[in-house]
């Protein structure tokens, strides 16, 4: 994500502003804190939105985990 500089806004403070949905970012943080745990959410709409965030952040492990769980949800 940072390697290609794709649409990143760097603030004067040196921090980066990432304009993503905060409701689903908690799942990204949970994955980063506990990468070996399986993503579980029984709401297909939420799961698809978390998948979108995983794709944006380039989290292949989370993406694969979600894709494996999707057939169970439908």
mmCIF file of the N, C-alpha and C atoms, coordinates in Angstrom:
data_MODEL
# 
_entry.id   MODEL 
# 
loop_
_atom_site.group_PDB 
_atom_site.id 
_atom_site.type_symbol 
_atom_site.label_atom_id 
_atom_site.label_alt_id 
_atom_site.label_comp_id 
_atom_site.label_asym_id 
_atom_site.label_entity_id 
_atom_site.label_seq_id 
_atom_site.pdbx_PDB_ins_code 
_atom_site.Cartn_x 
_atom_site.Cartn_y 
_atom_site.Cartn_z 
_atom_site.occupancy 
_atom_site.B_iso_or_equiv 
_atom_site.pdbx_formal_charge 
_atom_site.auth_seq_id 
_atom_site.auth_comp_id 
_atom_site.auth_asym_id 
_atom_site.auth_atom_id 
_atom_site.pdbx_PDB_model_num 
ATOM 1   N N  . UNK A 1 1  ? 0.824   -1.189  0.000  1.00 0.00 ? 1  UNK A N  1 
ATOM 2   C CA . UNK A 1 1  ? 0.000   0.000   0.000  1.00 0.00 ? 1  UNK A CA 1 
ATOM 3   C C  . UNK A 1 1  ? 0.870   1.255   0.000  1.00 0.00 ? 1  UNK A C  1 
ATOM 4   N N  . UNK A 1 2  ? 1.907   1.279   0.807  1.00 0.00 ? 2  UNK A N  1 
ATOM 5   C CA . UNK A 1 2  ? 2.773   2.448   0.864  1.00 0.00 ? 2  UNK A CA 1 
ATOM 6   C C  . UNK A 1 2  ? 3.839   2.418   -0.222 1.00 0.00 ? 2  UNK A C  1 
ATOM 7   N N  . UNK A 1 3  ? 4.136   1.237   -0.734 1.00 0.00 ? 3  UNK A N  1 
ATOM 8   C CA . UNK A 1 3  ? 5.195   1.105   -1.730 1.00 0.00 ? 3  UNK A CA 1 
ATOM 9   C C  . UNK A 1 3  ? 4.869   1.847   -3.021 1.00 0.00 ? 3  UNK A C  1 
ATOM 10  N N  . UNK A 1 4  ? 3.618   1.775   -3.458 1.00 0.00 ? 4  UNK A N  1 
ATOM 11  C CA . UNK A 1 4  ? 3.275   2.422   -4.726 1.00 0.00 ? 4  UNK A CA 1 
ATOM 12  C C  . UNK A 1 4  ? 2.726   3.835   -4.528 1.00 0.00 ? 4  UNK A C  1 
ATOM 13  N N  . UNK A 1 5  ? 2.487   4.249   -3.261 1.00 0.00 ? 5  UNK A N  1 
ATOM 14  C CA . UNK A 1 5  ? 2.010   5.605   -2.983 1.00 0.00 ? 5  UNK A CA 1 
ATOM 15  C C  . UNK A 1 5  ? 0.626   5.889   -3.523 1.00 0.00 ? 5  UNK A C  1 
ATOM 16  N N  . UNK A 1 6  ? -0.139  4.851   -3.743 1.00 0.00 ? 6  UNK A N  1 
ATOM 17  C CA . UNK A 1 6  ? -1.453  4.966   -4.367 1.00 0.00 ? 6  UNK A CA 1 
ATOM 18  C C  . UNK A 1 6  ? -2.419  5.805   -3.531 1.00 0.00 ? 6  UNK A C  1 
ATOM 19  N N  . UNK A 1 7  ? -2.727  7.000   -4.007 1.00 0.00 ? 7  UNK A N  1 
ATOM 20  C CA . UNK A 1 7  ? -3.740  7.866   -3.415 1.00 0.00 ? 7  UNK A CA 1 
ATOM 21  C C  . UNK A 1 7  ? -3.582  8.091   -1.916 1.00 0.00 ? 7  UNK A C  1 
ATOM 22  N N  . UNK A 1 8  ? -2.351  8.171   -1.436 1.00 0.00 ? 8  UNK A N  1 
ATOM 23  C CA . UNK A 1 8  ? -2.138  8.417   -0.021 1.00 0.00 ? 8  UNK A CA 1 
ATOM 24  C C  . UNK A 1 8  ? -1.929  9.902   0.219  1.00 0.00 ? 8  UNK A C  1 
ATOM 25  N N  . UNK A 1 9  ? -2.534  10.397  1.281  1.00 0.00 ? 9  UNK A N  1 
ATOM 26  C CA . UNK A 1 9  ? -2.398  11.803  1.645  1.00 0.00 ? 9  UNK A CA 1 
ATOM 27  C C  . UNK A 1 9  ? -1.539  11.872  2.895  1.00 0.00 ? 9  UNK A C  1 
ATOM 28  N N  . UNK A 1 10 ? -0.374  12.501  2.773  1.00 0.00 ? 10 UNK A N  1 
ATOM 29  C CA . UNK A 1 10 ? 0.507   12.662  3.919  1.00 0.00 ? 10 UNK A CA 1 
ATOM 30  C C  . UNK A 1 10 ? 0.258   14.034  4.525  1.00 0.00 ? 10 UNK A C  1 
ATOM 31  N N  . UNK A 1 11 ? -0.059  14.055  5.805  1.00 0.00 ? 11 UNK A N  1 
ATOM 32  C CA . UNK A 1 11 ? -0.336  15.290  6.517  1.00 0.00 ? 11 UNK A CA 1 
ATOM 33  C C  . UNK A 1 11 ? 0.966   15.982  6.899  1.00 0.00 ? 11 UNK A C  1 
ATOM 34  N N  . UNK A 1 12 ? 0.877   17.258  7.246  1.00 0.00 ? 12 UNK A N  1 
ATOM 35  C CA . UNK A 1 12 ? 2.060   18.008  7.657  1.00 0.00 ? 12 UNK A CA 1 
ATOM 36  C C  . UNK A 1 12 ? 2.753   17.369  8.856  1.00 0.00 ? 12 UNK A C  1 
ATOM 37  N N  . UNK A 1 13 ? 1.991   16.674  9.674  1.00 0.00 ? 13 UNK A N  1 
ATOM 38  C CA . UNK A 1 13 ? 2.544   16.019  10.859 1.00 0.00 ? 13 UNK A CA 1 
ATOM 39  C C  . UNK A 1 13 ? 3.375   14.786  10.499 1.00 0.00 ? 13 UNK A C  1 
ATOM 40  N N  . UNK A 1 14 ? 3.316   14.367  9.236  1.00 0.00 ? 14 UNK A N  1 
ATOM 41  C CA . UNK A 1 14 ? 4.031   13.180  8.798  1.00 0.00 ? 14 UNK A CA 1 
ATOM 42  C C  . UNK A 1 14 ? 3.170   11.926  8.827  1.00 0.00 ? 14 UNK A C  1 
ATOM 43  N N  . UNK A 1 15 ? 1.956   12.040  9.347  1.00 0.00 ? 15 UNK A N  1 
ATOM 44  C CA . UNK A 1 15 ? 1.037   10.916  9.392  1.00 0.00 ? 15 UNK A CA 1 
ATOM 45  C C  . UNK A 1 15 ? 0.295   10.820  8.063  1.00 0.00 ? 15 UNK A C  1 
ATOM 46  N N  . UNK A 1 16 ? -0.217  9.634   7.789  1.00 0.00 ? 16 UNK A N  1 
ATOM 47  C CA . UNK A 1 16 ? -0.988  9.419   6.563  1.00 0.00 ? 16 UNK A CA 1 
ATOM 48  C C  . UNK A 1 16 ? -2.472  9.397   6.889  1.00 0.00 ? 16 UNK A C  1 
ATOM 49  N N  . UNK A 1 17 ? -3.252  10.016  6.023  1.00 0.00 ? 17 UNK A N  1 
ATOM 50  C CA . UNK A 1 17 ? -4.702  10.002  6.143  1.00 0.00 ? 17 UNK A CA 1 
ATOM 51  C C  . UNK A 1 17 ? -5.230  8.947   5.181  1.00 0.00 ? 17 UNK A C  1 
ATOM 52  N N  . UNK A 1 18 ? -5.942  7.981   5.738  1.00 0.00 ? 18 UNK A N  1 
ATOM 53  C CA . UNK A 1 18 ? -6.515  6.910   4.929  1.00 0.00 ? 18 UNK A CA 1 
ATOM 54  C C  . UNK A 1 18 ? -8.027  6.997   5.088  1.00 0.00 ? 18 UNK A C  1 
ATOM 55  N N  . UNK A 1 19 ? -8.711  7.352   4.029  1.00 0.00 ? 19 UNK A N  1 
ATOM 56  C CA . UNK A 1 19 ? -10.149 7.579   4.075  1.00 0.00 ? 19 UNK A CA 1 
ATOM 57  C C  . UNK A 1 19 ? -10.893 6.275   3.789  1.00 0.00 ? 19 UNK A C  1 
ATOM 58  N N  . UNK A 1 20 ? -11.120 5.506   4.862  1.00 0.00 ? 20 UNK A N  1 
ATOM 59  C CA . UNK A 1 20 ? -11.822 4.231   4.751  1.00 0.00 ? 20 UNK A CA 1 
ATOM 60  C C  . UNK A 1 20 ? -12.923 4.187   5.802  1.00 0.00 ? 20 UNK A C  1 
ATOM 61  N N  . UNK A 1 21 ? -13.812 3.225   5.684  1.00 0.00 ? 21 UNK A N  1 
ATOM 62  C CA . UNK A 1 21 ? -14.940 3.090   6.595  1.00 0.00 ? 21 UNK A CA 1 
ATOM 63  C C  . UNK A 1 21 ? -14.468 2.599   7.961  1.00 0.00 ? 21 UNK A C  1 
ATOM 64  N N  . UNK A 1 22 ? -14.612 3.435   8.978  1.00 0.00 ? 22 UNK A N  1 
ATOM 65  C CA . UNK A 1 22 ? -14.174 3.104   10.326 1.00 0.00 ? 22 UNK A CA 1 
ATOM 66  C C  . UNK A 1 22 ? -14.933 1.956   10.950 1.00 0.00 ? 22 UNK A C  1 
ATOM 67  N N  . UNK A 1 23 ? -16.176 1.725   10.510 1.00 0.00 ? 23 UNK A N  1 
ATOM 68  C CA . UNK A 1 23 ? -16.972 0.632   11.069 1.00 0.00 ? 23 UNK A CA 1 
ATOM 69  C C  . UNK A 1 23 ? -16.328 -0.724  10.795 1.00 0.00 ? 23 UNK A C  1 
ATOM 70  N N  . UNK A 1 24 ? -15.601 -0.843  9.717  1.00 0.00 ? 24 UNK A N  1 
ATOM 71  C CA . UNK A 1 24 ? -15.018 -2.127  9.337  1.00 0.00 ? 24 UNK A CA 1 
ATOM 72  C C  . UNK A 1 24 ? -13.523 -2.187  9.612  1.00 0.00 ? 24 UNK A C  1 
ATOM 73  N N  . UNK A 1 25 ? -12.922 -1.053  9.953  1.00 0.00 ? 25 UNK A N  1 
ATOM 74  C CA . UNK A 1 25 ? -11.490 -1.034  10.242 1.00 0.00 ? 25 UNK A CA 1 
ATOM 75  C C  . UNK A 1 25 ? -11.169 -1.837  11.491 1.00 0.00 ? 25 UNK A C  1 
ATOM 76  N N  . UNK A 1 26 ? -12.140 -1.950  12.406 1.00 0.00 ? 26 UNK A N  1 
ATOM 77  C CA . UNK A 1 26 ? -11.895 -2.734  13.622 1.00 0.00 ? 26 UNK A CA 1 
ATOM 78  C C  . UNK A 1 26 ? -11.565 -4.188  13.277 1.00 0.00 ? 26 UNK A C  1 
ATOM 79  N N  . UNK A 1 27 ? -12.140 -4.690  12.194 1.00 0.00 ? 27 UNK A N  1 
ATOM 80  C CA . UNK A 1 27 ? -11.847 -6.061  11.778 1.00 0.00 ? 27 UNK A CA 1 
ATOM 81  C C  . UNK A 1 27 ? -10.426 -6.168  11.209 1.00 0.00 ? 27 UNK A C  1 
ATOM 82  N N  . UNK A 1 28 ? -9.986  -5.123  10.551 1.00 0.00 ? 28 UNK A N  1 
ATOM 83  C CA . UNK A 1 28 ? -8.611  -5.080  10.041 1.00 0.00 ? 28 UNK A CA 1 
ATOM 84  C C  . UNK A 1 28 ? -7.642  -5.090  11.213 1.00 0.00 ? 28 UNK A C  1 
ATOM 85  N N  . UNK A 1 29 ? -7.899  -4.253  12.212 1.00 0.00 ? 29 UNK A N  1 
ATOM 86  C CA . UNK A 1 29 ? -7.035  -4.208  13.393 1.00 0.00 ? 29 UNK A CA 1 
ATOM 87  C C  . UNK A 1 29 ? -7.021  -5.550  14.117 1.00 0.00 ? 29 UNK A C  1 
ATOM 88  N N  . UNK A 1 30 ? -8.184  -6.160  14.259 1.00 0.00 ? 30 UNK A N  1 
ATOM 89  C CA . UNK A 1 30 ? -8.267  -7.456  14.930 1.00 0.00 ? 30 UNK A CA 1 
ATOM 90  C C  . UNK A 1 30 ? -7.434  -8.496  14.187 1.00 0.00 ? 30 UNK A C  1 
ATOM 91  N N  . UNK A 1 31 ? -7.498  -8.476  12.869 1.00 0.00 ? 31 UNK A N  1 
ATOM 92  C CA . UNK A 1 31 ? -6.702  -9.407  12.071 1.00 0.00 ? 31 UNK A CA 1 
ATOM 93  C C  . UNK A 1 31 ? -5.211  -9.143  12.271 1.00 0.00 ? 31 UNK A C  1 
ATOM 94  N N  . UNK A 1 32 ? -4.808  -7.887  12.259 1.00 0.00 ? 32 UNK A N  1 
ATOM 95  C CA . UNK A 1 32 ? -3.395  -7.552  12.420 1.00 0.00 ? 32 UNK A CA 1 
ATOM 96  C C  . UNK A 1 32 ? -2.894  -7.906  13.816 1.00 0.00 ? 32 UNK A C  1 
ATOM 97  N N  . UNK A 1 33 ? -3.743  -7.788  14.797 1.00 0.00 ? 33 UNK A N  1 
ATOM 98  C CA . UNK A 1 33 ? -3.359  -8.142  16.172 1.00 0.00 ? 33 UNK A CA 1 
ATOM 99  C C  . UNK A 1 33 ? -3.307  -9.649  16.375 1.00 0.00 ? 33 UNK A C  1 
ATOM 100 N N  . UNK A 1 34 ? -4.154  -10.377 15.672 1.00 0.00 ? 34 UNK A N  1 
ATOM 101 C CA . UNK A 1 34 ? -4.272  -11.827 15.845 1.00 0.00 ? 34 UNK A CA 1 
ATOM 102 C C  . UNK A 1 34 ? -4.345  -12.516 14.491 1.00 0.00 ? 34 UNK A C  1 
ATOM 103 N N  . UNK A 1 35 ? -3.249  -12.507 13.732 1.00 0.00 ? 35 UNK A N  1 
ATOM 104 C CA . UNK A 1 35 ? -3.300  -12.987 12.346 1.00 0.00 ? 35 UNK A CA 1 
ATOM 105 C C  . UNK A 1 35 ? -3.638  -14.460 12.183 1.00 0.00 ? 35 UNK A C  1 
ATOM 106 N N  . UNK A 1 36 ? -3.476  -15.271 13.197 1.00 0.00 ? 36 UNK A N  1 
ATOM 107 C CA . UNK A 1 36 ? -3.771  -16.686 13.054 1.00 0.00 ? 36 UNK A CA 1 
ATOM 108 C C  . UNK A 1 36 ? -5.225  -17.036 13.296 1.00 0.00 ? 36 UNK A C  1 
ATOM 109 N N  . UNK A 1 37 ? -5.998  -16.077 13.814 1.00 0.00 ? 37 UNK A N  1 
ATOM 110 C CA . UNK A 1 37 ? -7.393  -16.359 14.125 1.00 0.00 ? 37 UNK A CA 1 
ATOM 111 C C  . UNK A 1 37 ? -8.260  -16.241 12.880 1.00 0.00 ? 37 UNK A C  1 
ATOM 112 N N  . UNK A 1 38 ? -9.263  -17.078 12.822 1.00 0.00 ? 38 UNK A N  1 
ATOM 113 C CA . UNK A 1 38 ? -10.184 -17.083 11.688 1.00 0.00 ? 38 UNK A CA 1 
ATOM 114 C C  . UNK A 1 38 ? -11.178 -15.929 11.803 1.00 0.00 ? 38 UNK A C  1 
ATOM 115 N N  . UNK A 1 39 ? -11.445 -15.272 10.687 1.00 0.00 ? 39 UNK A N  1 
ATOM 116 C CA . UNK A 1 39 ? -12.454 -14.214 10.654 1.00 0.00 ? 39 UNK A CA 1 
ATOM 117 C C  . UNK A 1 39 ? -13.823 -14.864 10.688 1.00 0.00 ? 39 UNK A C  1 
ATOM 118 N N  . UNK A 1 40 ? -14.640 -14.468 11.648 1.00 0.00 ? 40 UNK A N  1 
ATOM 119 C CA . UNK A 1 40 ? -15.990 -15.023 11.753 1.00 0.00 ? 40 UNK A CA 1 
ATOM 120 C C  . UNK A 1 40 ? -16.983 -13.875 11.860 1.00 0.00 ? 40 UNK A C  1 
ATOM 121 N N  . UNK A 1 41 ? -17.920 -13.844 10.920 1.00 0.00 ? 41 UNK A N  1 
ATOM 122 C CA . UNK A 1 41 ? -19.010 -12.879 10.953 1.00 0.00 ? 41 UNK A CA 1 
ATOM 123 C C  . UNK A 1 41 ? -20.141 -13.518 10.163 1.00 0.00 ? 41 UNK A C  1 
ATOM 124 N N  . UNK A 1 42 ? -21.291 -13.629 10.776 1.00 0.00 ? 42 UNK A N  1 
ATOM 125 C CA . UNK A 1 42 ? -22.379 -14.344 10.133 1.00 0.00 ? 42 UNK A CA 1 
ATOM 126 C C  . UNK A 1 42 ? -23.297 -13.431 9.329  1.00 0.00 ? 42 UNK A C  1 
ATOM 127 N N  . UNK A 1 43 ? -22.875 -12.219 9.114  1.00 0.00 ? 43 UNK A N  1 
ATOM 128 C CA . UNK A 1 43 ? -23.637 -11.261 8.326  1.00 0.00 ? 43 UNK A CA 1 
ATOM 129 C C  . UNK A 1 43 ? -22.935 -11.109 6.981  1.00 0.00 ? 43 UNK A C  1 
ATOM 130 N N  . UNK A 1 44 ? -23.555 -11.577 5.903  1.00 0.00 ? 44 UNK A N  1 
ATOM 131 C CA . UNK A 1 44 ? -22.917 -11.568 4.579  1.00 0.00 ? 44 UNK A CA 1 
ATOM 132 C C  . UNK A 1 44 ? -22.582 -10.162 4.110  1.00 0.00 ? 44 UNK A C  1 
ATOM 133 N N  . UNK A 1 45 ? -23.437 -9.186  4.389  1.00 0.00 ? 45 UNK A N  1 
ATOM 134 C CA . UNK A 1 45 ? -23.178 -7.812  3.959  1.00 0.00 ? 45 UNK A CA 1 
ATOM 135 C C  . UNK A 1 45 ? -21.920 -7.266  4.626  1.00 0.00 ? 45 UNK A C  1 
ATOM 136 N N  . UNK A 1 46 ? -21.813 -7.447  5.932  1.00 0.00 ? 46 UNK A N  1 
ATOM 137 C CA . UNK A 1 46 ? -20.624 -6.986  6.647  1.00 0.00 ? 46 UNK A CA 1 
ATOM 138 C C  . UNK A 1 46 ? -19.376 -7.705  6.168  1.00 0.00 ? 46 UNK A C  1 
ATOM 139 N N  . UNK A 1 47 ? -19.502 -8.997  5.956  1.00 0.00 ? 47 UNK A N  1 
ATOM 140 C CA . UNK A 1 47 ? -18.362 -9.784  5.501  1.00 0.00 ? 47 UNK A CA 1 
ATOM 141 C C  . UNK A 1 47 ? -17.865 -9.279  4.156  1.00 0.00 ? 47 UNK A C  1 
ATOM 142 N N  . UNK A 1 48 ? -18.755 -8.965  3.249  1.00 0.00 ? 48 UNK A N  1 
ATOM 143 C CA . UNK A 1 48 ? -18.349 -8.431  1.942  1.00 0.00 ? 48 UNK A CA 1 
ATOM 144 C C  . UNK A 1 48 ? -17.659 -7.084  2.086  1.00 0.00 ? 48 UNK A C  1 
ATOM 145 N N  . UNK A 1 49 ? -18.098 -6.280  3.039  1.00 0.00 ? 49 UNK A N  1 
ATOM 146 C CA . UNK A 1 49 ? -17.460 -4.974  3.251  1.00 0.00 ? 49 UNK A CA 1 
ATOM 147 C C  . UNK A 1 49 ? -16.079 -5.132  3.868  1.00 0.00 ? 49 UNK A C  1 
ATOM 148 N N  . UNK A 1 50 ? -15.925 -6.088  4.779  1.00 0.00 ? 50 UNK A N  1 
ATOM 149 C CA . UNK A 1 50 ? -14.604 -6.356  5.351  1.00 0.00 ? 50 UNK A CA 1 
ATOM 150 C C  . UNK A 1 50 ? -13.682 -6.908  4.266  1.00 0.00 ? 50 UNK A C  1 
ATOM 151 N N  . UNK A 1 51 ? -14.208 -7.735  3.381  1.00 0.00 ? 51 UNK A N  1 
ATOM 152 C CA . UNK A 1 51 ? -13.420 -8.239  2.255  1.00 0.00 ? 51 UNK A CA 1 
ATOM 153 C C  . UNK A 1 51 ? -12.922 -7.078  1.405  1.00 0.00 ? 51 UNK A C  1 
ATOM 154 N N  . UNK A 1 52 ? -13.767 -6.104  1.142  1.00 0.00 ? 52 UNK A N  1 
ATOM 155 C CA . UNK A 1 52 ? -13.372 -4.925  0.369  1.00 0.00 ? 52 UNK A CA 1 
ATOM 156 C C  . UNK A 1 52 ? -12.220 -4.193  1.058  1.00 0.00 ? 52 UNK A C  1 
ATOM 157 N N  . UNK A 1 53 ? -12.282 -4.083  2.381  1.00 0.00 ? 53 UNK A N  1 
ATOM 158 C CA . UNK A 1 53 ? -11.212 -3.424  3.134  1.00 0.00 ? 53 UNK A CA 1 
ATOM 159 C C  . UNK A 1 53 ? -9.929  -4.258  3.081  1.00 0.00 ? 53 UNK A C  1 
ATOM 160 N N  . UNK A 1 54 ? -10.059 -5.580  3.197  1.00 0.00 ? 54 UNK A N  1 
ATOM 161 C CA . UNK A 1 54 ? -8.883  -6.450  3.119  1.00 0.00 ? 54 UNK A CA 1 
ATOM 162 C C  . UNK A 1 54 ? -8.193  -6.299  1.770  1.00 0.00 ? 54 UNK A C  1 
ATOM 163 N N  . UNK A 1 55 ? -8.983  -6.196  0.710  1.00 0.00 ? 55 UNK A N  1 
ATOM 164 C CA . UNK A 1 55 ? -8.413  -5.988  -0.627 1.00 0.00 ? 55 UNK A CA 1 
ATOM 165 C C  . UNK A 1 55 ? -7.699  -4.645  -0.701 1.00 0.00 ? 55 UNK A C  1 
ATOM 166 N N  . UNK A 1 56 ? -8.305  -3.603  -0.150 1.00 0.00 ? 56 UNK A N  1 
ATOM 167 C CA . UNK A 1 56 ? -7.688  -2.274  -0.181 1.00 0.00 ? 56 UNK A CA 1 
ATOM 168 C C  . UNK A 1 56 ? -6.342  -2.276  0.540  1.00 0.00 ? 56 UNK A C  1 
ATOM 169 N N  . UNK A 1 57 ? -6.299  -2.899  1.710  1.00 0.00 ? 57 UNK A N  1 
ATOM 170 C CA . UNK A 1 57 ? -5.082  -2.889  2.515  1.00 0.00 ? 57 UNK A CA 1 
ATOM 171 C C  . UNK A 1 57 ? -4.089  -3.974  2.101  1.00 0.00 ? 57 UNK A C  1 
ATOM 172 N N  . UNK A 1 58 ? -4.449  -4.802  1.136  1.00 0.00 ? 58 UNK A N  1 
ATOM 173 C CA . UNK A 1 58 ? -3.538  -5.832  0.641  1.00 0.00 ? 58 UNK A CA 1 
ATOM 174 C C  . UNK A 1 58 ? -3.290  -6.949  1.638  1.00 0.00 ? 58 UNK A C  1 
ATOM 175 N N  . UNK A 1 59 ? -4.307  -7.293  2.419  1.00 0.00 ? 59 UNK A N  1 
ATOM 176 C CA . UNK A 1 59 ? -4.178  -8.342  3.429  1.00 0.00 ? 59 UNK A CA 1 
ATOM 177 C C  . UNK A 1 59 ? -4.656  -9.675  2.858  1.00 0.00 ? 59 UNK A C  1 
ATOM 178 N N  . UNK A 1 60 ? -3.746  -10.346 2.171  1.00 0.00 ? 60 UNK A N  1 
ATOM 179 C CA . UNK A 1 60 ? -4.080  -11.589 1.476  1.00 0.00 ? 60 UNK A CA 1 
ATOM 180 C C  . UNK A 1 60 ? -4.574  -12.675 2.425  1.00 0.00 ? 60 UNK A C  1 
ATOM 181 N N  . UNK A 1 61 ? -3.979  -12.767 3.612  1.00 0.00 ? 61 UNK A N  1 
ATOM 182 C CA . UNK A 1 61 ? -4.406  -13.786 4.567  1.00 0.00 ? 61 UNK A CA 1 
ATOM 183 C C  . UNK A 1 61 ? -5.850  -13.587 4.982  1.00 0.00 ? 61 UNK A C  1 
ATOM 184 N N  . UNK A 1 62 ? -6.225  -12.363 5.288  1.00 0.00 ? 62 UNK A N  1 
ATOM 185 C CA . UNK A 1 62 ? -7.601  -12.058 5.664  1.00 0.00 ? 62 UNK A CA 1 
ATOM 186 C C  . UNK A 1 62 ? -8.527  -12.260 4.471  1.00 0.00 ? 62 UNK A C  1 
ATOM 187 N N  . UNK A 1 63 ? -8.086  -11.835 3.307  1.00 0.00 ? 63 UNK A N  1 
ATOM 188 C CA . UNK A 1 63 ? -8.886  -12.021 2.091  1.00 0.00 ? 63 UNK A CA 1 
ATOM 189 C C  . UNK A 1 63 ? -9.195  -13.504 1.876  1.00 0.00 ? 63 UNK A C  1 
ATOM 190 N N  . UNK A 1 64 ? -8.167  -14.340 1.962  1.00 0.00 ? 64 UNK A N  1 
ATOM 191 C CA . UNK A 1 64 ? -8.361  -15.782 1.758  1.00 0.00 ? 64 UNK A CA 1 
ATOM 192 C C  . UNK A 1 64 ? -9.280  -16.373 2.815  1.00 0.00 ? 64 UNK A C  1 
ATOM 193 N N  . UNK A 1 65 ? -9.089  -15.943 4.057  1.00 0.00 ? 65 UNK A N  1 
ATOM 194 C CA . UNK A 1 65 ? -9.914  -16.423 5.157  1.00 0.00 ? 65 UNK A CA 1 
ATOM 195 C C  . UNK A 1 65 ? -11.385 -16.102 4.906  1.00 0.00 ? 65 UNK A C  1 
ATOM 196 N N  . UNK A 1 66 ? -11.661 -14.880 4.476  1.00 0.00 ? 66 UNK A N  1 
ATOM 197 C CA . UNK A 1 66 ? -13.039 -14.456 4.214  1.00 0.00 ? 66 UNK A CA 1 
ATOM 198 C C  . UNK A 1 66 ? -13.612 -15.217 3.026  1.00 0.00 ? 66 UNK A C  1 
ATOM 199 N N  . UNK A 1 67 ? -12.831 -15.315 1.962  1.00 0.00 ? 67 UNK A N  1 
ATOM 200 C CA . UNK A 1 67 ? -13.333 -16.027 0.769  1.00 0.00 ? 67 UNK A CA 1 
ATOM 201 C C  . UNK A 1 67 ? -13.678 -17.479 1.088  1.00 0.00 ? 67 UNK A C  1 
ATOM 202 N N  . UNK A 1 68 ? -12.914 -18.095 1.983  1.00 0.00 ? 68 UNK A N  1 
ATOM 203 C CA . UNK A 1 68 ? -13.214 -19.474 2.380  1.00 0.00 ? 68 UNK A CA 1 
ATOM 204 C C  . UNK A 1 68 ? -14.506 -19.564 3.155  1.00 0.00 ? 68 UNK A C  1 
ATOM 205 N N  . UNK A 1 69 ? -14.867 -18.492 3.872  1.00 0.00 ? 69 UNK A N  1 
ATOM 206 C CA . UNK A 1 69 ? -16.080 -18.519 4.693  1.00 0.00 ? 69 UNK A CA 1 
ATOM 207 C C  . UNK A 1 69 ? -17.329 -18.086 3.923  1.00 0.00 ? 69 UNK A C  1 
ATOM 208 N N  . UNK A 1 70 ? -17.176 -17.413 2.796  1.00 0.00 ? 70 UNK A N  1 
ATOM 209 C CA . UNK A 1 70 ? -18.324 -16.895 2.062  1.00 0.00 ? 70 UNK A CA 1 
ATOM 210 C C  . UNK A 1 70 ? -19.324 -17.955 1.607  1.00 0.00 ? 70 UNK A C  1 
ATOM 211 N N  . UNK A 1 71 ? -18.886 -19.103 1.084  1.00 0.00 ? 71 UNK A N  1 
ATOM 212 C CA . UNK A 1 71 ? -19.889 -20.091 0.658  1.00 0.00 ? 71 UNK A CA 1 
ATOM 213 C C  . UNK A 1 71 ? -20.808 -20.551 1.798  1.00 0.00 ? 71 UNK A C  1 
ATOM 214 N N  . UNK A 1 72 ? -20.302 -20.531 3.020  1.00 0.00 ? 72 UNK A N  1 
ATOM 215 C CA . UNK A 1 72 ? -21.084 -20.939 4.175  1.00 0.00 ? 72 UNK A CA 1 
ATOM 216 C C  . UNK A 1 72 ? -22.185 -19.907 4.453  1.00 0.00 ? 72 UNK A C  1 
ATOM 217 N N  . UNK A 1 73 ? -21.921 -18.649 4.100  1.00 0.00 ? 73 UNK A N  1 
ATOM 218 C CA . UNK A 1 73 ? -22.859 -17.578 4.408  1.00 0.00 ? 73 UNK A CA 1 
ATOM 219 C C  . UNK A 1 73 ? -24.003 -17.487 3.410  1.00 0.00 ? 73 UNK A C  1 
ATOM 220 N N  . UNK A 1 74 ? -23.813 -17.990 2.208  1.00 0.00 ? 74 UNK A N  1 
ATOM 221 C CA . UNK A 1 74 ? -24.824 -17.810 1.174  1.00 0.00 ? 74 UNK A CA 1 
ATOM 222 C C  . UNK A 1 74 ? -25.777 -18.979 1.097  1.00 0.00 ? 74 UNK A C  1 
# 
